[in-house]
Amino acid sequence: MVVKTKNKMNNFSTILLRWYSHHKREMPWRGEQDPYKIWVSEIILQQTRISQGWNYYLRFIERFPTLADLATSTEDEVLKYWQGLGYYSRARNLHIGAKYIADKHKGIFPNQYKDILKIKGVGEYTAAAIASMAFNLPYPVVDGNVFRVLTRIFGIHTPIDTNAGKKEITVLANKLIDNKQAGIFNQAIMDFGSLQCTPTNPDCEQCRFAVLCVAKQKKLQSILPIKSQKTKIRTRYFYYLHIHNQEKTIIQKREKKDIWKSLYEFPLIESEKELSMKEILSTLFSKKMLKNCMWTLDAISPLYRHQLSHQLIIAQFIILSVTKGNLVVNASLLSIPESEIDKYPIARLTERYLEQ
């Protein structure tokens, strides 16, 4: 068993790179050595399918072609170019990170793993990707694809959502990586996990690792990798007030440390449970902004379901028209022309509503 495992480890890189030479995917950032562009591509691809991230990457790089362009832009503009991708903390961290590099490194992207890791929003995976692809430093990427490939081929049963599991895979990945072709190795194992060793129905019969793979030999493909915990989903109810007021409407910026921070939205009533129409109207009548005016309830939208990784948002839009008097608008509320709402970065949920 020791000899077989040792041979498997010795052959792993050779087999993987041979597979990659025939099956690698062509993508706009593939083969890129500019650490800034690799950084942008890696951040965009977090929690995002390649098919969705492709055009966002091209559009983002067209607007912010250099690190200096990103560092000198406004947060609102960065978020606007990110609109629809979700997980907006990624965009905010990119902006903060660009400013950090401009300030601390005189605009030159750091070329050491430990320094890359200090950039806001850059974790071990992203730092390894940048270090290996831009500077060919031998740091393995360890993500869901890598967990899946290595647990199956080597028959690892330690749950991957535990510290012990993550450490075991990381140690193994460090032993397997090709030190002379670190960047290519990392791209190869990610592509292999995405195309060949897929979460469901992996193509085991055509796999170059079939003879060596423990999961294939023992029919454990549907078992590995193992997770010890199920993700808990929190349900939140959002009731938005879309107010028509002489061709203007009211929006506000989300400031709290929460989903969609720094994006704009209509004034919001949030609840942990579904509200009846009586409860919604009662809350509307208590809203300070509506105290000094007369208004009519024009319509109520259908329910919108918006699934996030750990949250389910169920939203409804309450459409009002001010018929007499003035809204009470404070510093946290913006009164803008209805026609200009598309100039502000908004969540995909609100965008879906406005499209309809």
C-alpha positions in Angstrom: 0.0 0.0 0.0 2.9 2.4 0.9 4.6 1.6 -2.5 1.3 2.1 -4.4 0.6 5.4 -2.7 4.1 6.6 -3.3 3.9 5.7 -7.0 0.5 7.4 -7.2 2.0 10.6 -5.8 5.0 10.4 -8.1 2.8 9.9 -11.2 0.0 12.4 -10.2 1.5 15.5 -11.7 2.6 13.7 -15.0 -0.9 12.2 -15.5 -2.7 15.5 -14.6 -0.5 17.7 -16.9 -0.9 15.2 -19.8 -4.7 15.4 -19.4 -4.6 19.2 -19.2 -2.6 19.4 -22.5 -5.6 17.9 -24.3 -8.5 19.3 -22.3 -7.6 22.8 -21.0 -10.3 25.4 -21.3 -9.7 28.6 -23.2 -10.6 31.6 -21.1 -9.7 35.3 -21.4 -7.4 35.1 -18.3 -5.9 31.7 -19.3 -2.1 32.1 -19.7 -2.2 35.6 -18.2 0.8 36.6 -16.2 -0.2 40.1 -15.1 -0.9 39.5 -11.3 -3.5 42.3 -11.3 -5.6 40.6 -14.0 -5.2 37.2 -12.4 -6.3 38.7 -9.1 -9.4 40.2 -10.7 -10.3 37.0 -12.5 -9.9 34.9 -9.3 -12.1 37.3 -7.2 -14.8 37.3 -9.9 -14.8 33.5 -10.1 -15.4 33.1 -6.4 -18.9 31.8 -6.0 -19.5 32.5 -9.7 -19.8 30.1 -12.7 -17.2 30.7 -15.4 -20.0 31.3 -18.0 -21.3 34.1 -15.9 -18.0 35.6 -14.9 -16.5 35.7 -18.4 -18.2 38.8 -19.6 -18.0 40.5 -16.2 -14.2 40.0 -16.4 -13.9 41.5 -19.9 -16.1 44.5 -19.0 -14.3 45.1 -15.7 -10.9 45.0 -17.2 -12.0 47.2 -20.1 -13.1 49.9 -17.5 -10.2 49.3 -15.0 -7.4 48.0 -17.2 -4.7 48.6 -14.6 -4.4 48.6 -10.8 -4.0 52.3 -10.8 -7.3 52.7 -12.7 -9.1 50.7 -10.1 -7.4 52.4 -7.1 -8.4 55.9 -8.3 -12.1 55.0 -9.1 -15.0 55.5 -6.7 -16.6 52.7 -4.8 -20.0 53.4 -6.4 -18.5 52.9 -9.9 -16.8 49.7 -8.9 -20.0 48.3 -7.5 -21.9 49.4 -10.6 -19.6 47.4 -12.8 -20.0 44.4 -10.4 -23.8 44.7 -10.4 -25.5 41.3 -10.9 -22.5 39.2 -9.8 -23.5 39.2 -6.1 -21.3 38.8 -3.1 -20.5 42.5 -3.3 -17.9 42.4 -0.5 -15.6 41.0 -3.2 -15.8 44.2 -5.3 -15.4 46.4 -2.2 -12.3 44.4 -1.2 -10.9 44.6 -4.7 -11.2 48.4 -4.5 -9.7 48.6 -1.0 -6.9 46.1 -2.1 -6.0 48.3 -5.1 -5.7 51.3 -2.9 -3.5 49.3 -0.4 -1.1 48.2 -3.2 -1.0 51.7 -4.6 -0.1 53.1 -1.1 2.0 50.3 0.5 3.7 48.9 -2.6 3.9 52.1 -4.8 1.4 50.5 -7.2 3.5 47.4 -7.9 1.8 44.1 -7.2 3.7 42.2 -4.5 5.5 39.1 -5.8 5.7 37.1 -2.5 3.0 34.8 -1.2 3.0 36.3 2.3 2.7 39.8 1.0 -0.1 38.9 -1.4 -2.0 37.3 1.5 -2.1 40.7 3.2 -4.3 42.2 0.5 -7.9 42.8 1.7 -10.1 39.9 0.7 -7.3 37.6 -0.4 -7.2 34.2 1.3 -4.9 31.3 1.0 -6.6 30.0 -2.2 -6.4 33.3 -4.1 -2.9 34.1 -2.9 -1.8 30.7 -4.1 -3.4 31.2 -7.5 -1.7 34.6 -8.0 1.6 33.5 -6.7 1.7 30.4 -8.9 0.3 31.8 -12.1 2.0 35.2 -12.1 5.3 34.2 -10.4 5.4 30.4 -10.6 5.8 30.0 -6.9 4.9 26.5 -5.7 1.8 27.2 -3.7 -1.1 24.8 -4.4 -4.7 26.1 -4.8 -7.1 24.2 -2.5 -10.8 24.7 -3.3 -13.9 22.6 -3.8 -12.5 21.1 -7.0 -9.2 20.1 -5.4 -11.0 18.7 -2.3 -13.1 16.5 -4.6 -10.3 15.3 -6.8 -7.8 14.4 -4.0 -10.3 12.8 -1.6 -11.6 10.5 -4.4 -8.2 9.6 -5.9 -6.5 9.0 -2.6 -9.6 7.7 -0.7 -9.6 10.4 2.0 -12.6 10.1 4.4 -11.8 13.0 6.7 -14.6 15.6 6.4 -13.5 18.5 4.2 -15.4 21.0 6.3 -13.2 20.4 9.3 -9.8 21.8 10.2 -8.3 18.3 10.1 -9.7 17.6 6.6 -8.5 20.9 5.2 -5.1 20.4 6.7 -4.8 16.9 5.3 -5.7 18.0 1.8 -3.4 21.0 1.9 -0.4 18.9 3.1 -1.1 16.4 0.3 -1.5 19.2 -2.4 1.9 20.6 -1.3 3.5 17.2 -1.9 1.8 16.8 -5.3 2.4 20.2 -6.9 4.9 20.4 -9.7 7.4 22.9 -8.5 8.6 23.8 -12.0 5.2 24.3 -13.4 3.2 25.4 -10.4 0.8 27.8 -12.2 0.0 25.2 -14.9 -0.5 22.5 -12.3 -3.0 24.6 -10.4 -5.0 25.4 -13.5 -4.9 21.8 -14.5 -6.3 20.4 -11.3 -9.0 23.0 -11.3 -10.0 22.2 -14.8 -9.9 18.5 -14.0 -12.3 18.9 -11.1 -14.6 21.1 -13.2 -14.7 18.9 -16.4 -13.7 15.3 -15.4 -14.1 14.7 -11.7 -17.4 16.5 -11.4 -19.6 16.6 -8.3 -22.2 14.3 -9.8 -21.7 11.7 -12.6 -18.0 12.0 -13.0 -16.6 10.5 -16.2 -14.7 7.7 -14.5 -14.6 5.3 -17.4 -12.6 7.8 -19.5 -10.5 9.1 -16.6 -6.7 8.9 -16.7 -6.6 8.2 -13.0 -9.1 5.3 -13.2 -6.6 2.6 -12.2 -5.2 4.6 -9.3 -8.4 6.1 -8.0 -9.7 4.7 -4.7 -13.2 6.1 -5.2 -13.4 4.4 -8.7 -12.2 1.1 -7.4 -14.4 1.1 -4.3 -17.4 2.8 -5.9 -17.2 5.8 -3.5 -17.7 8.6 -6.1 -21.1 9.6 -4.6 -19.7 9.4 -1.0 -16.4 11.4 -1.4 -15.7 14.1 -0.4 -17.4 13.8 3.0 -18.9 16.8 4.8 -19.8 16.7 8.5 -22.4 19.5 8.6 -25.3 20.8 6.5 -25.5 24.5 5.7 -28.2 26.2 7.7 -30.3 28.6 5.6 -31.8 31.7 7.1 -35.0 33.1 5.6 -35.6 36.9 5.6 -38.6 38.9 4.4 -37.9 42.2 2.6 -40.8 44.6 1.9 -39.6 47.5 -0.3 -41.4 50.8 -0.7 -41.2 52.0 -4.3 -42.5 55.6 -3.9 -43.6 57.7 -6.9 -43.3 61.4 -6.0 -43.6 63.8 -9.0 -41.3 61.7 -11.3 -38.9 61.1 -8.4 -38.4 58.2 -6.1 -36.6 57.5 -2.8 -33.6 55.2 -2.4 -31.1 54.6 0.4 -27.6 53.1 0.7 -27.1 49.9 2.7 -24.5 50.9 5.3 -24.6 48.0 7.9 -22.3 45.0 7.7 -24.8 42.8 5.9 -25.5 41.5 2.5 -25.4 44.1 -0.3 -23.4 46.6 1.8 -22.9 49.9 -0.1 -25.6 49.1 -2.7 -28.7 51.2 -3.1 -32.3 50.1 -2.5 -35.8 51.4 -1.9 -36.7 52.1 1.7 -37.1 48.7 3.4 -39.3 47.0 6.0 -37.6 43.8 7.1 -39.1 40.9 9.0 -38.1 37.5 10.1 -41.6 36.2 9.2 -44.0 36.8 6.4 -46.2 39.9 7.0 -49.9 40.1 6.3 -51.3 43.0 4.2 -52.8 44.4 7.5 -49.3 44.4 9.1 -47.7 45.9 6.1 -50.2 48.8 6.0 -49.9 49.3 9.7 -46.1 49.7 9.3 -46.5 52.0 6.3 -48.7 54.4 8.3 -46.0 54.5 11.1 -43.3 55.5 8.6 -42.0 59.0 9.4 -41.3 59.8 5.7 -45.0 59.5 5.0 -46.3 61.6 7.9 -46.7 64.9 6.2 -48.2 63.7 2.9 -51.2 61.9 1.5 -50.5 58.8 -0.6 -52.2 56.0 -2.4 -51.3 52.3 -2.5 -51.0 51.6 -6.2 -49.9 48.0 -6.4 -48.1 45.1 -4.7 -45.7 43.0 -6.7 -45.6 39.2 -6.7 -43.1 37.6 -4.3 -39.5 37.4 -5.4 -37.3 34.6 -4.1 -33.6 35.3 -4.1 -31.3 32.5 -3.0 -27.9 33.3 -1.4 -25.4 30.7 -0.1 -26.7 30.9 3.5 -29.8 33.0 3.1 -33.1 33.0 1.3 -34.6 36.4 0.7 -38.3 36.6 0.0 -39.1 40.1 -1.2 -42.1 42.1 -2.2 -42.3 45.6 -3.6 -45.0 48.0 -2.4 -45.8 50.7 -5.0 -47.0 54.0 -3.6 -47.8 57.4 -5.1 -47.7 60.7 -3.1 -50.8 62.7 -4.0 -50.4 65.7 -1.7 -47.8 67.1 0.7 -44.1 66.4 1.0 -42.1 63.3 2.0 -40.0 63.7 5.1 -36.5 62.9 3.7 -33.5 62.7 6.1 -29.8 62.4 5.4 -30.0 58.6 4.9 -32.6 58.9 2.1 -31.9 60.2 -1.5 -34.7 61.7 -3.6 -33.7 61.0 -7.2 -35.4 61.1 -10.6 -37.0 57.8 -11.5 -35.1 57.7 -14.8 -31.7 57.9 -13.0 -32.0 54.8 -10.8 -29.9 52.8 -13.3 -26.9 55.1 -12.4 -26.7 53.6 -8.9 -25.4 50.1 -8.0 -28.3 47.9 -6.9 -28.7 44.3 -6.0 -29.8 41.8 -8.7 -33.1 41.3 -6.7 -34.1 45.0 -7.2 -32.8 44.9 -10.8 -35.2 41.9 -11.5 -38.1 43.9 -10.2 -37.3 47.0 -12.2 -36.9 44.9 -15.4 -40.5 43.8 -15.0 
